[in-house]
Amino acid sequence: MVSKRNSIYFRLIKLLFLAALLAGISYLLMRTAGYYVIEQYFVNSDYMERQNEKSLRKLQNYITEQELSSGNTKELTEWIRKHPFVDIQIYKNNRLIYDSLFPEGSETSTEIVSYEEDPFHPISFADGEAAVQLYDFYVYQFYTYALFADLMISFLIFLLVVMLGIRRTINYICCLGREIKILEGGDLDYPITVKGRDELALLADGLDQMRKSFRSQVEQEAQLTQANRRMITEMSHDLRTPLTGLLIYTGILKSGKYRDQEQLQEYLDKIHKKAHQIKLLSDHIFEYALVSSGEEVELEEPETFKGAFFDLLSESSAYLEQNGFLVEMTAQWGDGTVRIYSEYVNRILDNLMSNIVKYADPGAPIRAAVCQREGWGCLTFENQKRSDGKKEESTRIGLKNIENMMQKMKGRCEVEEDEHSFRIRLLFRIWS
């Protein structure tokens, strides 16, 4: 799980807050500095005087060209509309006759002014001289431009901080995209980069675990295919040997090349033995195909180790004793419970008992042990190998079947052998 502090959502909120704070501070600083520069410029320059003179010349030219009298207020208002940064007041005979701020009420004004207190400028109308008081607002357009520039720069700073803040995340997303394409190309050994503790890191870790799982599955399938191919090759060789002998003996019988009835019976016994050997091999092949399939088995309910194996081991010991073997059993059952699949357990013990009868030395005891250790219930069988010349060739497919069945029951199979002895250990997981 991703903590709230490390989540992308929380980090994005912090980034937006930081970007807004920096943009706001930048705006205030630029606004203060810009207004100061504008004010200093207009205080220390004659820009306003020059603009006033220019506006007065334009007004005078307009009045002259239009031959306006002081009473043509509509035409004066039209000129003001074309010059939005200028307001004027016109006085004649110490009386306000026109105010651009109140053009409709200018004619009724009776305000009396003094020419010495305000900056009046003479201007000529068709009906005589008048005084104009001009107010220009050119400076405000610079404040507007400065405000617009401050807002744009602040927005760019906000955008830059956000882009720099999410650049690492975007680069990580691009990195994951490239690595996923590598995996799509079939290179399952290429690791997915896991960085950070946010949702993307959790996603990357999930992708990497999926890659490992898929790679493991592909490797297992390749190993299984190779094992099946090797098993088929070995079994083909193992089947060819008894079949060849079977064909030889049946050919002898078919041609009648035997001395007497006793030799005939001897050949029939050998044929029967070869046929029985072929049947065992075919049974092992069928069993191998059955247990090596991908189907899972449903384990039975937990029961004590002793309850699961006491009767089975007793029957197995009796079977070995009937075949002339001495069984030495040591048992420490313990209190743990195991979950088994009875059909597989029966097959495993049948295979083991059959192998002991075929390959073990009857003159040496069969040692069986039961114990619990480190979370596992353990069954161990140990025997000495035959040394009387009756040793039979082993295909080892039975051991492979036992390994597969133990794996499906969540257990393990461990085999130790040398030239003279053989030991197999079956480990069943203790569930409680």
Residue pairs with C-beta under 8 A, 6 or more apart in sequence:
2 197
2 198
2 199
2 201
2 202
3 197
4 10
6 196
6 197
6 198
7 198
7 199
8 169
8 198
8 199
8 200
11 198
12 166
15 161
15 162
15 165
15 166
16 162
18 161
18 165
19 157
19 158
19 159
19 161
19 162
19 165
20 158
22 157
22 158
22 161
23 154
23 155
23 157
23 158
23 161
24 154
26 153
26 154
26 157
27 150
27 151
27 153
27 154
30 149
30 150
30 153
30 154
31 146
31 147
31 150
34 146
34 149
34 150
35 143
35 146
38 139
38 142
38 143
38 146
41 47
42 48
42 139
47 138
48 136
48 138
48 139
51 136
51 138
52 134
52 136
55 83
55 86
55 134
55 136
56 121
56 123
56 132
56 134
58 83
59 79
59 88
59 123
59 132
59 134
60 123
60 124
62 68
62 79
63 123
63 124
63 125
63 126
64 124
66 72
66 75
67 126
68 75
68 76
68 125
68 126
69 125
69 126
69 127
70 90
70 92
70 97
70 98
70 125
70 127
70 128
70 130
71 97
71 107
71 127
73 98
73 103
73 106
73 107
76 88
76 90
76 98
76 100
76 103
77 100
77 103
80 86
80 87
80 88
80 100
80 103
85 136
85 137
85 138
85 140
85 141
86 100
86 134
86 135
86 136
86 137
87 100
87 101
87 134
87 135
87 136
87 137
88 98
88 100
88 132
88 133
88 134
88 135
89 96
89 98
89 99
89 100
89 132
89 133
89 135
90 96
90 97
90 98
90 99
90 106
90 123
90 130
90 131
90 132
90 133
91 97
91 113
91 120
91 130
91 131
91 132
91 133
92 128
92 129
92 130
92 131
94 112
94 113
94 115
95 109
95 110
95 111
95 112
96 106
96 109
96 110
96 111
96 113
97 106
97 107
97 109
97 130
98 106
98 107
99 105
99 106
99 109
115 131
118 133
119 133
119 134
120 131
120 132
120 133
121 131
121 132
121 133
121 134
122 129
122 130
122 131
122 132
123 129
123 130
123 131
123 132
124 130
169 200
172 193
172 195
172 196
172 200
173 200
175 193
176 192
176 193
176 200
176 203
176 204
176 207
179 190
179 192
179 193
180 207
182 190
183 190
183 192
183 207
183 211
188 211
188 214
188 215
188 218
189 215
191 208
191 211
192 204
192 205
192 207
192 208
192 211
193 204
194 201
194 204
194 205
194 208
195 201
195 204
224 292
227 400
228 292
231 288
231 397
231 400
234 395
234 396
234 397
235 281
235 284
235 285
235 395
235 397
238 281
238 393
238 395
239 278
239 281
239 282
241 393
242 274
242 275
242 277
242 278
242 281
243 274
243 278
245 270
245 274
246 271
246 274
246 275
246 278
249 267
249 270
249 271
249 274
250 271
252 258
252 267
253 264
253 267
253 268
253 271
258 264
258 267
281 395
281 397
284 395
284 397
284 398
284 401
285 397
287 347
287 401
288 397
288 400
288 401
288 404
291 344
291 401
291 404
291 405
291 408
292 404
296 408
297 341
297 344
297 408
297 409
298 341
299 339
299 340
299 341
299 409
299 410
300 339
300 340
300 341
300 342
301 339
302 337
302 338
302 339
302 431
302 432
303 337
303 338
303 339
304 333
304 335
304 336
304 337
304 338
305 333
305 334
305 336
305 337
305 338
305 370
305 372
305 377
305 428
305 430
306 331
306 333
308 338
308 340
308 345
309 345
309 370
309 379
310 333
312 345
312 346
312 349
313 329
313 349
313 368
313 370
313 379
316 349
316 352
316 353
317 327
317 329
317 368
319 353
320 327
320 353
320 356
320 357
320 366
321 327
323 357
323 362
324 362
325 356
325 357
325 360
325 362
325 365
325 366
326 365
326 366
327 365
327 366
327 368
328 365
328 366
328 367
328 368
329 368
329 369
329 370
330 367
330 368
330 369
330 370
331 369
331 370
331 371
332 370
332 371
332 372
333 370
333 372
334 371
334 372
334 377
336 372
336 377
336 430
336 431
336 432
337 430
337 431
337 432
338 377
338 428
338 429
338 430
338 431
339 409
339 410
339 429
339 431
340 409
340 428
341 405
341 408
341 409
344 405
344 408
344 409
345 409
347 401
347 405
348 402
348 405
348 406
348 426
351 398
351 401
351 402
352 381
352 402
352 424
354 398
355 394
355 398
356 366
356 381
356 383
358 392
359 383
359 385
359 386
359 391
359 392
359 394
359 422
360 366
360 383
360 384
360 385
360 386
360 422
361 383
361 384
361 385
361 386
361 387
361 388
363 384
364 383
364 384
366 381
366 382
366 383
367 380
367 381
367 382
367 383
368 379
368 380
368 381
368 382
369 378
369 379
369 380
369 382
370 377
370 378
370 379
370 380
371 377
371 378
371 380
372 378
372 430
375 429
375 430
376 411
376 412
376 427
376 428
376 429
376 430
377 427
377 428
377 429
377 430
378 425
378 426
378 427
378 428
379 425
379 426
379 428
380 423
380 424
380 425
380 426
381 423
381 424
382 421
382 422
382 423
382 424
383 421
383 422
384 420
384 421
384 422
385 391
385 419
385 420
385 421
385 422
387 420
399 413
399 415
399 424
402 413
402 424
402 426
403 413
406 412
406 413
406 426
406 427
407 413
409 428
410 429
411 426
411 427
411 428
411 429
412 426
412 427
413 424
413 425
413 426
413 427
414 424
414 425
414 427
415 422
415 423
415 424
415 425
416 422
416 423
416 424
416 425
417 423
